[in-house]
Amino acid sequence: MRYPLFIYLILFSALVCAQGTKIDSLSKVLKTADTDTARIDILNELAFSYIHVDPLVARDDLDIALKASREISYRKGEAHALNVLGGVQWSLGSYEKALENYLESLSIYEALGDKLEIAMLFNNIGEIHKKLGDNQKSLRYLRKATKGLEKYGYPTLGYSNLGEIHFTLHNYDSALYYFKKALRANRAEKNQKYEGYAYHGIGEVELIRKNYREALKSANTALEIRSANKDFRGVCYTYLLLGNIYDAMGKPDTAQSFFDRSLALATQISANDIRINIYKNKAEAFAHSGDHESAYQYHRRYAQLKDSLFNEEKSKQIATLQTSFETELLKKEYEASENKLKQRNTVIIAIVMLFILSAAVAGAFYKQRKLQQGVNKLLALKNEKIQAQTEEIQAQAEKLMKLNQNLESLNATLENKVKSRTKMLKDQNKLLAAYAYSNAHELRAPVASVMGLIDLLQRSGMADGEREIVEHLIKSAGELDIVIRNIRRKLESNGDIIFDD
């Protein structure tokens, strides 16, 4: 049965629009989600809807969902994201990566005890092993999956996939048995997507048996169901099946027409694994019709796409390893720099506290001793000198903070830069410590002057109230002198710095 080309174009447009409506609906719900877990669940569903429309967009959504799930320890959301990510990798032809995602998701669902999801993952893993050519392992997983799906009342998918693996193993009677069993089970389950799988499988078996009329009937039924269900990948495969049927019937033009429809849709949804099969089937069909030049061209495209998928996967693995290595180096460098900055900040805070204490003493002395104008003026000058020294120390600290920020922008020559920057930071640290030591030494001179002036005041004649103020000043000046001595002793205890008295 042949359809005019414009009917298929209208059908495909309807599929895209319908899928777009679902995506738009999910996007609106995402904006109104009021919890982190709800947003993660919607992101996973949104990514699942994008698998057959734009798998690269789906992968971006899943990266966000995975990161958010792990940050809040939402294990169910993480497992779901990994499961959908496996489907994305599958659609892109990265079967090894898809298997890795499925196995990681399976381990989480097993820890959660979700038996239904475990059965679904057994099914997905079995399908991936079939893609990888390990049919016996695929059969084992699909049997386990079907057993679990039967228990929960959803066996149609399991029966359909068992039919497919038996077809791959050339057990055509068993394949047809399971495809028909899937149709019977679906009378209760009423899953149109799985029903499409079953009819497609029957069409493939009938093609092998050369029952072309029955093959066309089942294939067209599968196409109608899959189109109504917006199953883009399924539509691609059924177009491919129809092309093979017409090629076997000796109608090469009709066959190539269906191959082209399948190729256009597979390109639209970035299904590289399907494109590989289409190129291979087109090459074989051209060879059957005697067009060896076209057969060669499409066989060359088949080989190029297959090689490019392999090289792309290896490049991604290398890039992932390199990123991990560079991230670890940056993390260690940041931690080392942060520790050094904390040490410097401790010294700066001590000096600032010293300055604040000196200012408080000077202010109290000024208020209580208005008659001693000359002494107050001298204390104010000393206070200004301390403030200038503190500002200079703060400037040095800002320079060190800028050096710390520059550490984050290291490039591929990170190891050499780390050594160079570490040496520079050590020199700066020694300079700062030496500078702080010098300042602590110089601070003792004005403090000694203050203590001398207070001693002169004590010797002069004073009233009882004034003598009490002087005694407070003696105590404060003594405490200030102790603080300065302690700072100096701490700096002298640093073995990396040598001080000259």
N, C-alpha and C positions, 0 to 999 in steps of 0.2 A: 504493500500500500504506500503510495507516494503522496506527500503533502507539498503544496506550492511553497516556495521559499519564503514568501512574505508572511505566511501563516506562522512559520517557525520564528521569524523575527518578532512578530507581535507577541508570540508566546514567551519568548525570552525577555522582552521588555516588561511583560506582566510579572514575570518571576522576579526581576530586579526591583520593580516598584513595590511588590508585596513584601519582599525582604527588607527593603528600605523603610517601609512603614513600621515593621517590627522593631528595627533598630532605632528609629526615631522615638517610638514608644518607650523603649528601654532607656534611652538617653534622657527623656523627660522624667522618668521615675528616678533615675540616678540623681538628678538635681534636688529631688525632694527627700531623698533618704536621710534619716535623722540619726543613724548609728553607723559606726565603722564596719560592723559585720554586714549590715544591709548593703552598704556601698560596695563591699567586696563581692557579695553574692551577685549584685546587679552587674558589676564589671565582668564577672565570669560569664554570666548569661549573654552580655553584650558581645564579648569576645567569641562565644560559641556561635552567635548569629553572624559574625563577620568571617568565620572560617572559610566559607565558600564564596564570599563577596570580595573581601580584601584581607587575606591571612596576615599580611604584614601589620595592618592596623590592629587585628586581633592580638598579635604577639605583643604589641605595645601595651594594650589594655591589661594583658595577663602579667606583664612585668610589674605593672603598678599593683595589681591585685596580689601577686606573690609577695612583694616587698611589704605591703600593708599587712597581710596575713601574718607574716613572720614577726613583724614589729609588735603586734598585739597577741601573738601566740594563738591565732585562730586556725587550728589545725584542719578543720573541715574545709574552710575557704582555701587554704594552701593546697590540700589534696585535690579539690575541684579545679583549681587553676592549673595544676600540673597535668591533670587529666585532659583538660581542654587544650593545653599547650602541646600535649602529645598529638592531638588531632591537627593542630596547626602545622607541626613538623611533618606529619603524615601527608597533608595536602601539598606541602612544598617538596615532597620527595626525600626528606631527611629521615629515613626510617630508623637509623641507629639512634639519632637524637630523640625521635618519638618513643622508641623502646625505653630509653633511659628515663624520660619523663613519666611514662606509664608505670614503670617499676617503682619509681620514687613515690608516685601517688598511691600505688598498691600498698607499700609499706605503711603509709599513714592510715589508710582505710582499715588495714588489718589491726593496727593499734587501736583504732576507734571502734572496731567490731562491726562495721557497716557491711553486712553480708551481701546486700544487693549491689552496692557499688563495687565490691570485690568481684562479683560475678561479671559485671559489665567490663571491668578492667581485664579479667581473664580473656574475655572476648576480644578486646582491643589488642592485647598482647599476642593472642593467637593470630589475629589478622596481620599484625606487623611481621611475625615470624613467617607468615605465608609470603609477604612481600619480599622478605630477605631470602626466600628460597628454602627455608627449613620447614618442609611440609609436615614431617612427623611431629616436630615440636609444636607446630601450629595446631595439628589435630588434637594433641593432648590438652592444650590450653582450651580449645574450643569445646571439647567434651566436658571439661570442668566447668566452663562458663555455662553451657546448656543445662547441666545438672542444677546449678544454682539458680538460673533463670526459671527453670520449671518449678522449683520450690516456691518462688514468689509470684508465679502466674504470668511471666513474661517470656515464654519460650520461643516466640516467633523469630526473633533475631538469631538465637542460637541455632535453630533448625536451618535457617537460610545460610548462615556461615558454614555450618557443617556440610550443607549441600555444595557450597563453593569449594571447600577444601577437597571433598571427594571428587569434584569435577577436575580440580587441579591434579589429583592423583590418578585421573582417568578411570575412576570408579563411577561410570555414568549412571548405572542403575541405582546405586546408593545415592548419588547426587540428586537424581530425579525424585527418589523416595523422600528425601529430606525437604526438597523444595515444595513438594505437594503437602507434606506434613506441616510445613510452615503456613501454607495457605489455610489449612484446616484449623490450626491453632489460632490464626488471626481472626477467625470468625468471632471469637470471644474477646480477643485483645483489641481488635479494630485499630491497628497501627498501619496507616497507609504507607509510611516510609518502608517498613519491613515487608509489606505486601509487594511493593515495587521491587525489592530485592528478589523475592521469590519468583515473580513472573519473569524478571530478567534472567535468573538462573535457568528457568525452564526453557527460555528461548535459546540460551547457549547450548543446553543439552540437545534440543531438537535440531540445532544447526549441525552439531557433530553427527547426529543420526541422519542428516540430510532430509529431515522432514521440514522443508522450507516454509510450507504454508503454516504449520503449527508454530514454527520459530517466529515468523512475522507476526502472527496473532499475539503471541506472548510478549514479544518485544514492544509492539505498539501499545499493548495494555500497560506494560511497565513504564513506557514513555508518558502515557497519559497520567498515571498515578504519580510519577516522580515530578512531572511538571506542576501538577496541582499542589504537591507538597513542598514546592520550592527546593527540591533536592538537586542543586546544580551539578554536583559531582555525579549523581546518579543519572541525570539527563545526559551528561557527557558520555558515560559508559554505554548508555542505551543507544545513543547516536552511533557510537563505535560498533556496537553489536549489529545494528541495522545495516551499517556499511559492510560488515563482514558477510551478512546474509545475502545482500544483493551482489557482492563480489562472487560468492559461491554460486549464485544463480546465473552468473555470466552477464551481469548488468554493471559494468565498470563505471559508467558515468553516474548512475544513481548511487553507487557505492562511494565514489569520491565526493559526491555532494554531501552525504551524511558524515563522512570523515571531516570535511571542511567545517560543517556545523559544530561537530564535536570539538575541533581544534579552536574555533573562534570562542566558544564558551569556556574551554579549558584555559585559554590565554586570558580571558576576561577575569577569571577567578584565581589566576596564578597557580593552577594545578599542574605543576611541572611533571609529576609522576604520570598523569594522564596524557600529557603532551608526548611523553616518550613513547607510550603505547600507540598513540595516533600516528606518529611518524613511522613507527615500525609497520603498522598495518597499511598505511598508504603506500609505503615502499613495496610491500608484498603484493598489494592490489595492482600497482603499476607493472610489477614484474609479471603477474598473471596475464595482463592485457598486452604484454609485449613492449611496453614503453620503458625500456631499460634505462634511458637517460633520466627520466623523472624518478624511477625507482632508486637510482644511485643518489640523486640529490636528496631525497627524503631519508634514505638510509644514512647519509652523511649528517643530516640534521639530528637524526636519532642518536648517533654516536657522539656528536658534539654536545648535545644537551645532557646526555648521560655523564660524560666526562666533566662538564661544567658543574653539575650538582655534586659530584665527588670532590672536585677541587674547592668548591665553595664551602663545603662542610669542613674540610681540613683547614682552610684559611680561618674559619670561625673558631676552630679549636685552638689554633696557634694564637689568635688574637686574644682569646679568653685567658690562656695561660700567661701571656705577656702582661695583660692588664692586672691579673692577680698578683704577679711578681712586683710590678711597679707600685701597686697599691700598698703592698706589705712594706716596701722600702719607705714610702712616704709616711706610713703610719709610725714606723720606728723612728724616723727622723723627727716627726712632729712631737712624739712623746719625749725624745731627748731634749729638744728645744724647749718644750713646755717646762720640763724639770729645771733647766738652767734659768729660765725666765722667772720661775717661782723663787729661786735662790736670790736673784737680783732684786726682785720685788721686796723680799724680806729686808735686805739692806736699805733699800730706799724708804720703806715704811719706818724703819728704825730712825733714820735720819730725819724724816718728816716729823715723827713724834718728838724727837729731840728739839726740832725747831719750834713746834707748838708749845712744848714745855718752857723753852727759853722765852718765847713771846709772853706766856702767861706770867712768868716771874717778873719780866721787865714791866709789864702792865701794872701788876700789883704794886711794885716798888714805886712806879710813877705816881699812882693814885695816893699812896700812903705817905710819900715823902715829897710834898710840894716845896718844902723849904730847901731841899737839896737839888736845886736846878742843874747845877753842874754835873752831879752824878747821874741824874736822869738823862741828860744829853749824851753822856758817854755810853750809857746802856743802849740808848736808841741807835747810836752809830754801830755798836757791836751787833745789835739785832738786824740792822740792814745788811751787814756783811754776811751774817748767817743766812739770811733770806736769799741773797744773791748766789751763795754757794749751793743752796738747796735747789734753786731754779736751774742752775747749771747741771746738777745731778739729774734732775727730771728730764732735761734735754737729752742727756746721755741715755736715759731709760727709754725715751721715745725712739731714739735711733735703734736701740736694741730690739724694740717691738717691731719696727719696720723690717729689720733683718729677719725676724721670725716669720713675718708675713711673706717675705720673698722666698722662704723655704718651700712654700706650697706650690710655687711655679717652676719647680725643677723639671728638666726635659729628660731625654733618653740618656744623657751623660750624668745621671743622678748620682752614681757612686762617687765619681771624682768631685762633683760639686759638694756632696755631703762632707767629704774629707776637708775640702778647702774651706767650706762654711764653718765646719766644726772648729778648725784651727783659728779662724777669724773670731768666732764667738769666745773661744778660750782667751785670746788676746784681749778682747773687749772686757771679758770678765775680770782678768788680771788688772787691766787698766782701771776699771770701776772700783775694784777692791782696793787698789793702791791709792786711788783718788779719795775713796771714803776713809782710808786709813790716815791719809794726809790731813783731810778735813777734821777728823776726830782729834788728831794731834794739835791742829791749829785752834780747835775749839777750846782746848784746855787753857790757852793763853788768856782769852777774854774772860773765861770763868774764874781764873786765878786773879785777874784784875778786879773782877766783881767782888771776890772774897776779900781781897786786900782793902777795897774801899769800905766794905761792910765792917771790917776790923777797925778801920779808922773811926767809923761812926760809933762803934761800940766803945772806943776809948774816950770819945768826946762826952761831954756832959749831956745827959738826956733825961727826959721825964720818964716815969714808969711806963706809961702807955707806949712811948716811942721805943723803949728798950725791948718791949715784947715784940714789936714789929721787926726789929733788927734780929732778934733771935729766930723768928720765922724765916727771915731772909737767909740767915746762916744755914738753917736746916735745908731750905730749898736749894741753895747753892751747893751744899755738900751732896745732896742727892743727884743734882745735875752732873757734878764731877764724877760720881760713881757710875752713872749711865755712860758717860764718855769713856771712862776707863774700861768698862765692860765691852763696849763696841770695839775698842782697840784690841782687847785681849781676844775676842772672837775672830777678828781679822788676822791677828798674828798666829792663831791656831790653824789657819788654812795653809797646808803644806805646799800648795802650788805657787805661793807668792812669797817673795823674800823682801823684807822691809829693812831699810837702813835707818838707824836712830840718828 
